[in-house]
Amino acid sequence: MRVRSLIWLLAAAVAAPALVSAQEVPPTQQQKKERALAAELDVDAVELVALEKEMGHAKLLNNPSFFQRVYSDDYHGTNATGEILDKNAVVARIQSSGIKYYTFVVSDIAVRVYGASAVVTCTWSARGEQGGHDFARQYRVIHVYINNKAGGWKVVASQETMLAG
């Protein structure tokens, strides 16, 4: 009797994986499309995070080449003092900046991709010197990007808000 029970138990153990795998249903065409889109969005999000960090490095160095390359020709943004700036004004400000940054850190980056557009929010933390005085400032920043595929992601709009303290 025991031998027969062991044989049944062994047979069930051998057959169980086959039964489980037989129940797996291959993904539908829609599921395949959704998985491909999710993978693409992940790649876009990684690229946008890299652009935000590169922007912080360009600010640290007062290097306008990043802004010339990544800001759209029709860019319009509002800086922390409420001024509306186009791409040329941003580049000119960086080129003539009297600010010497000691540190410029981009953190709390959040990316939301909507097809060929994206909204990125982050925090800028800067320490430096301006007009002979040291400063420490924090900003909440929002950038709106458009991906035109040929030229990649371009910033088309932004808003900076200086945090109190």
C-alpha positions in Angstrom: 0.0 0.0 0.0 2.8 2.4 0.8 4.6 1.6 -2.4 1.4 2.5 -4.4 1.0 5.8 -2.5 4.6 6.7 -3.2 4.2 5.9 -6.9 1.1 8.2 -7.1 2.9 10.9 -5.2 6.0 10.6 -7.5 3.7 10.7 -10.6 1.9 13.8 -9.3 5.2 15.5 -8.7 6.5 14.8 -12.2 3.2 15.8 -13.9 2.6 19.0 -11.8 5.1 21.2 -13.7 3.7 20.1 -17.0 0.2 21.0 -15.9 1.3 24.4 -14.7 3.2 25.2 -17.9 0.3 24.0 -20.0 -1.9 26.6 -18.3 0.4 29.5 -19.2 -1.2 31.5 -21.9 1.1 33.3 -24.4 0.8 37.1 -24.3 -1.8 38.7 -26.6 -0.7 41.2 -29.3 -2.0 44.0 -27.1 0.1 42.8 -24.2 3.1 42.6 -26.4 2.5 46.2 -27.6 2.1 47.4 -24.0 5.3 45.7 -22.9 7.2 47.2 -25.8 5.8 50.7 -25.0 6.8 50.3 -21.3 10.3 49.3 -22.3 10.5 52.4 -24.6 9.2 54.7 -21.9 11.9 53.3 -19.5 14.6 54.1 -22.0 13.2 57.6 -22.5 13.0 58.2 -18.7 16.6 57.2 -18.3 17.6 59.5 -21.2 15.7 62.4 -19.6 17.2 61.9 -16.2 20.6 62.0 -17.9 19.7 65.3 -19.6 18.6 66.8 -16.3 21.9 65.8 -14.7 23.9 67.1 -17.7 22.0 70.4 -17.4 23.1 70.7 -13.7 26.7 70.1 -14.8 26.4 72.8 -17.5 25.0 75.2 -14.9 27.9 74.4 -12.5 30.4 75.2 -15.3 28.4 78.2 -16.7 28.7 76.3 -20.1 26.0 77.5 -22.6 26.7 74.7 -25.1 24.2 72.3 -23.4 21.5 74.9 -23.6 22.2 75.7 -27.3 22.0 71.9 -28.1 19.0 70.8 -25.9 16.8 73.9 -25.7 14.3 74.2 -28.6 14.6 77.2 -30.8 11.1 78.2 -29.8 11.8 77.6 -26.0 10.1 79.9 -23.5 10.6 79.7 -19.8 10.2 81.6 -16.6 13.1 81.9 -14.2 13.0 82.2 -10.4 12.6 86.0 -10.5 9.6 85.8 -12.9 11.4 86.8 -16.0 10.3 85.2 -19.3 13.3 84.1 -21.3 13.7 82.6 -24.7 16.6 80.3 -25.7 18.9 83.2 -26.8 18.3 85.0 -23.5 19.2 81.8 -21.5 22.4 81.3 -23.5 23.4 85.0 -23.1 22.7 84.9 -19.4 25.0 81.9 -18.9 27.7 83.3 -21.1 27.8 86.6 -19.1 27.0 85.1 -15.7 28.8 86.6 -12.8 28.0 83.5 -10.7 30.7 81.1 -9.6 29.1 77.9 -8.5 30.9 75.7 -5.9 28.2 73.0 -6.2 25.1 72.5 -8.3 23.2 69.3 -7.5 20.1 68.1 -9.4 18.0 65.7 -7.2 14.4 64.4 -6.7 14.1 63.9 -10.5 10.6 62.7 -11.5 9.9 61.9 -15.2 6.5 61.4 -16.8 6.6 60.5 -20.5 3.5 61.0 -22.7 4.4 59.6 -26.1 6.6 62.2 -27.8 6.4 64.7 -24.9 7.5 64.5 -21.3 7.3 66.5 -18.1 10.3 66.4 -15.7 10.4 67.9 -12.2 13.4 68.2 -10.0 15.2 70.1 -7.3 18.2 72.2 -7.9 20.5 72.9 -4.9 23.2 75.4 -5.6 26.1 77.0 -3.6 28.3 79.6 -4.9 29.4 83.2 -5.1 27.8 86.2 -6.8 28.9 89.8 -6.5 31.4 88.9 -3.8 28.8 87.2 -1.6 28.3 83.5 -0.9 24.9 82.0 -1.4 23.0 78.8 -1.0 19.8 78.4 -2.9 17.2 75.7 -3.7 14.7 75.6 -6.6 11.9 73.4 -7.7 12.1 73.2 -11.5 9.8 71.8 -14.2 10.9 71.2 -17.7 8.6 70.2 -20.6 10.3 68.2 -23.3 9.3 67.2 -26.9 11.0 64.4 -28.8 11.2 65.0 -32.5 13.1 61.7 -33.0 15.6 63.3 -35.5 16.9 65.8 -32.9 16.1 63.9 -29.8 14.6 65.4 -26.7 14.3 69.2 -26.6 13.2 71.5 -23.8 10.4 73.7 -25.0 9.3 75.2 -21.7 10.4 75.5 -18.0 9.5 77.1 -14.7 11.9 77.7 -11.8 10.7 78.5 -8.3 13.1 79.5 -5.6 12.4 77.8 -2.3 12.3 79.8 0.9 15.2 79.5 3.4 
